[in-house]
Amino acid sequence: FFKQKTAYEISTRDWSSDVCSSDPAGYTARVLHATGDPLDNSVAAYSNAGTELDDWSRRIGDHHDGMELYYLDANNKVSTSATTRAVIAINHESSADAHFFHPNGQTSGTNTRLKFDQFGSWDGGARPADEVRKEINHHGVSIVELDLAAGGSINGYKVGSALNRRINPNTEVAVTGPAAHLAGIRTLFATKFSPDGSKARGTLNNCGSGRTPWGTFLTCEENWAFYFNMPTGSTLPDAKTIAGRSRYGVATTAPAGSAGKFLSQGWYTPADAAGETAFARWNIAAPGATASDDFRNEPHTFGYNLEIDPANPLSVPAKRVAMGRFAHEAAVHGKVESGKPIAFYMGCDSRNEYIYKFVTRENWNPADASGGMAAGDKYLNEGKLYVARFNEDGSGQWLELDYAVPAIRDYKTFVFANQAEVYVFARHAADAVGATKMDRPEWGAVNPANGEIYFCLTNNNSSNRKPGTTNAANPRAYADPDGNKGSGNPNGHIIRFRETGDASTATTFRWDIFAFGSEEDADPASVNVSRLTAGNSFSSPDGLWFSRATGILWIETDDGAFTDETNCMLLAAVPGEVGDGGSYAITN
């Protein structure tokens, strides 16, 4: 629940305390922190009425998502074992509730109040600067020091700790990548803010997350494409830039949207103060003579894994461009072995998108276990980027996204000039090599017992998945049994795979489907293939996490197709291993 207890009467339970009165024996649930809570003692408590006058840069952000807890040693380095100090890093995904941040909701250009959805709906006029600053700054990441009690339990967080930090869309970040291609990458990052493309600003729509073996936080930039727009009558960028945008859902016309409404939050509409471009950066038209004179390249600066050192508030976060640009959700590493490369597995959270793998060039050295951003430069700037093809016979291939691959070099739909463009337009490159389009890949997790990789395929709709377009890895196309929530694959499934030889560098793997989401009373021949019952039925798997202590796989759901019985579920599953199931013929 949000910290809006005065706004909602959830039930007859007394919500005046942050501790639930019906906790199971041996467990206690309480609010650690909530939207709007201050990082500093100088910031007022959250009003829950939108009356704050500050810009939200020193408050907890909104829409919590992926998170990681880090213990710290005596030198403020991330520790590999539990200590008496810790910080927690938490992602903030969207601005779907931005109307709560102002006393009367969001103001449109004609001074009317609109209830915006996640991607906005306003009439195109100029919005108030103070409102927009709040909306921008509640995105990103919050890092706070925890108040640990004896025995390691958490009392809350320490307001005013020097470790408390916000990384938001305005935070300056570094642009990184392979040395051989860094100049090309920075050409694509060139804007009026950074003409040489060596730096960028911030992170946006942070969903899933990852944890590196060297103690840093990977925050995944997901639905970043919809925050940009162009005024009516704008000068459009060149055809190649437009082609690059179209594959990511970035505005390619001015205005974007329909019926006079715009698909963004209108962040580009306020006037900037002299010498600033905090609002102009969201206008991606091309009025200048070159890209360094405007912000046509600004969308190129989002869609990455941003690496952050949670233990060092003075460190500069880094865009890890070599890991590819797409709608990132999850960045989970495989088994870590001394003297061997490390593989990171990543989902692109959109329907009919792909699962990717990045393999480090450098072999793992356990001495880097608390190496921070220097270790990140070592392991994440140089490596190989792959995308997955799931074959019908249960085999799979990792297809390298390299400009030297003929399918990429000779691709006609989007003409690549170099390897830098392969990284920045990774979706186009994945199309070129013929990867398998999946039913919306979200979180992944690696089974610590055997190194197998699991990925949630949350769902798909009938536009993308219908009879005749199914495949073995995405085999179902059906109507929602209740007739209310569409068709395609509305309940989703979980896929898993095992690298050949259990090697991070493997280019082949074996795969199967771990579980199909379904309502328990659905047709077992076409929908309830996993024979779920009322005790374990689920829909739209999203988050995954393995318990090292028990081996249990925890599954979170993010559902809108099972609402006649429930909404979202948390499940515990015994993982098994690839190949331990049976063969099924699915009727579509």
Summary of the structure (lengths in Angstrom):
residues: 588
radius of gyration: 23.4
end to end distance: 39.1
largest distance: 67.1
contacts: 2039
relative contact order: 0.09
helix: 13%
strand: 27%
